[in-house]
Amino acid sequence: MVKIQIKKSVFKISGEKFLELTDACFLSNGLYKLHGDNGSGKTIFLEYLTGLRKSDNIKTDLDRSRILYLGETGIGIEDLTIMENIKLVYWIFGIELTSRTIYKINSLYTEEQLKKIYHQSSFGMQLMVGLSLLFAETKWDLIILDETLAGIDQGNKELILQEIAQRENESIIFLVAHEYFKTKIEYKEVSIIDRKIQFKQ
């Protein structure tokens, strides 16, 4: 089981107080849905969780090589095809692209779309290059999707949410989204209101 312990703390940007956690919390495997207004500090908080920003108030046993953090932009080299970019991100993470994984990825794309050059592809197709890592036959300690699903069509969004639901028992998953999903998934709610992080029990 993956664990993250966050002490009662103040998170600062350039020495200035930006976010506050008024009650200590202990995170373990499961799905957390984080919401708050634009500019409220959601991404800043997630950067602290991953260790991109350092805090002595966060204790974790995360394997840093097993963190998948995707934002609201695609990952890819413009003059490679979608499939070539998928192979590249798997190589970067040192993950085998198995036939089972390719079968799952094929549910997101048509054969024609996989052959399409990245910069000529739709925004949703570009986003799914990174999201294809969710189908890898590997264990992720921490998965963060920071508005990544906003640009995905409904059918593929449902497939991705189903995959996320299957990983709840092995990973800590943070999903940032302003929408409600048709797929029924259980999650714990986390909100940022007036610069305060609140975990609903």
VOGU-3710 file (C-alpha; in Angstrom, 3 decimals, decimal comma):
1> mvkiqikksv> 0,000/0,000/0,000  1,250/3,456/-0,952  1,180/6,096/1,764  1,428/9,883/1,904  1,328/11,678/5,236  0,726/15,426/5,187  1,184/17,343/8,405  -0,795/20,438/9,299  1,114/22,950/7,232  1,409/26,106/5,175
11> fkisgekfle> 2,636/25,861/1,589  4,529/28,860/0,291  5,402/30,315/-3,100  8,434/32,623/-3,179  8,300/32,802/0,605  4,667/33,906/0,670  1,825/31,793/2,114  -0,211/30,335/-0,741  -2,052/27,292/0,628  -2,882/25,987/4,077
21> ltdacflsng> -3,778/22,542/5,369  -5,458/23,033/8,733  -5,755/19,343/9,640  -3,131/16,656/9,132  -4,144/13,868/6,765  -3,013/10,423/5,696  -3,508/9,354/2,079  -3,538/5,754/0,946  -4,599/3,847/-2,164  -7,774/5,172/-3,699
31> lyklhgdngs> -9,252/7,850/-5,921  -9,381/11,493/-4,868  -11,233/14,139/-6,863  -9,731/17,581/-6,347  -11,724/20,671/-7,158  -11,457/24,405/-6,688  -11,751/27,616/-8,659  -9,245/28,440/-11,368  -6,124/29,829/-9,713  -7,040/28,371/-6,327
41> gktifleylt> -3,801/26,374/-6,107  -4,786/22,875/-7,231  -1,734/22,380/-9,432  0,581/23,863/-6,787  -0,729/21,371/-4,209  -0,244/18,454/-6,620  3,319/19,571/-7,347  4,028/19,384/-3,611  2,534/15,878/-3,480  4,790/14,631/-6,272
51> glrksdnikt> 7,919/16,234/-4,827  8,322/18,704/-7,699  8,054/21,287/-4,925  9,741/20,350/-1,666  8,072/20,367/1,760  9,270/18,830/5,024  5,601/18,435/5,971  4,966/15,689/3,412  6,236/12,191/4,205  5,864/9,481/1,605
61> dldrsrilyl> 7,130/6,090/0,484  6,466/6,830/-3,192  8,792/5,397/-5,803  9,524/8,532/-7,849  9,904/6,443/-11,009  6,323/5,277/-10,545  4,605/8,664/-10,633  2,411/9,464/-13,641  1,607/13,177/-13,738  -0,335/14,427/-16,765
71> getgigiedl> -1,610/17,957/-17,268  -3,943/19,592/-19,740  -1,508/19,560/-22,663  -0,403/16,659/-24,828  2,955/14,898/-24,759  4,563/14,306/-28,119  7,140/15,133/-30,782  5,395/16,988/-33,581  6,792/15,166/-36,600  6,335/11,633/-35,242
81> timeniklvy> 3,132/9,639/-35,626  0,810/9,043/-32,691  2,005/5,418/-32,443  5,658/6,438/-32,599  5,038/8,897/-29,768  3,326/6,210/-27,698  6,317/3,909/-28,202  8,593/6,786/-27,206  6,830/7,553/-23,899  6,872/3,859/-22,996
91> wifgieltsr> 10,605/3,752/-23,753  11,212/6,885/-21,637  9,449/5,278/-18,659  11,219/1,956/-19,266  7,917/0,113/-19,690  7,373/-2,772/-22,091  4,690/-2,125/-24,686  3,060/-5,547/-24,602  0,507/-6,949/-27,031  -2,122/-6,707/-24,283
101> tiykinslyt> -1,337/-3,025/-23,784  -1,413/-2,367/-27,530  -4,823/-4,053/-27,670  -6,116/-1,642/-25,026  -4,564/1,374/-26,755  -6,269/0,310/-29,980  -9,591/0,831/-28,206  -8,741/4,565/-27,959  -7,592/5,077/-31,570  -8,467/3,886/-35,025
111> eeqlkkiyhq> -5,653/2,378/-37,097  -5,662/5,528/-39,246  -5,342/7,798/-36,197  -2,321/5,863/-34,903  -0,543/6,544/-38,198  -1,341/10,242/-38,158  1,415/12,797/-37,536  1,170/14,263/-34,029  0,890/17,949/-34,989  -1,847/17,098/-37,511
121> ssfgmqlmvg> -3,867/15,217/-34,891  -6,723/16,507/-32,761  -6,081/17,817/-29,253  -7,803/14,773/-27,769  -5,609/12,375/-29,746  -2,514/14,225/-28,508  -3,674/13,994/-24,887  -4,226/10,257/-25,205  -0,526/9,655/-25,949  0,223/10,317/-22,272
131> lsllfaetkw> -3,006/8,702/-21,119  -1,978/5,496/-22,901  0,428/4,945/-19,989  -2,605/4,136/-17,833  -2,923/0,900/-19,807  0,658/-0,168/-19,122  1,241/-3,453/-17,337  3,022/-1,690/-14,510  2,098/-0,415/-11,066  1,888/3,340/-10,594
141> dliildetla> 2,311/4,586/-7,014  0,754/7,971/-7,782  -1,382/8,972/-10,749  -2,351/12,608/-11,265  -4,624/13,740/-14,084  -4,748/17,531/-13,824  -7,609/18,496/-16,173  -6,265/15,915/-18,638  -9,685/14,425/-19,375  -11,295/17,755/-20,289
151> gidqgnkeli> -10,236/17,458/-23,935  -11,143/13,784/-24,371  -14,298/12,644/-26,164  -16,943/10,975/-24,037  -16,415/7,421/-25,281  -12,680/7,398/-24,586  -13,205/9,232/-21,313  -15,379/6,354/-20,129  -12,711/3,793/-21,113  -10,048/5,751/-19,229
161> lqeiaqrene> -12,242/6,114/-16,139  -12,859/2,355/-16,164  -9,090/1,794/-16,221  -8,634/4,258/-13,355  -11,279/2,438/-11,312  -9,321/-0,822/-11,740  -6,187/0,835/-10,316  -7,739/2,282/-7,158  -6,536/-0,577/-4,972  -2,884/-0,232/-6,000
171> siiflvahey> -2,377/3,520/-6,500  -3,136/6,919/-5,048  -5,005/8,698/-7,825  -5,811/12,406/-8,007  -8,279/13,551/-10,611  -8,798/17,261/-11,229  -12,005/17,892/-13,148  -14,852/20,386/-13,072  -17,313/17,946/-14,576  -19,419/15,086/-13,301
181> fktkieykev> -18,809/11,742/-14,964  -21,414/9,365/-16,352  -19,301/6,428/-15,206  -20,125/5,692/-11,584  -16,848/5,747/-9,689  -16,282/6,079/-5,979  -13,939/8,844/-4,879  -12,970/10,929/-1,880  -13,536/14,623/-2,291  -10,795/17,203/-1,780
191> siidrkiqfk> -11,436/20,902/-2,218  -9,471/24,128/-2,082  -11,546/27,040/-0,805  -10,066/30,391/0,225  -6,552/28,910/-0,048  -7,414/26,120/2,398  -7,157/22,444/1,481  -10,060/20,407/2,807  -10,350/16,617/2,793  -13,954/15,480/3,179
201> q> -14,276/12,407/5,358
//
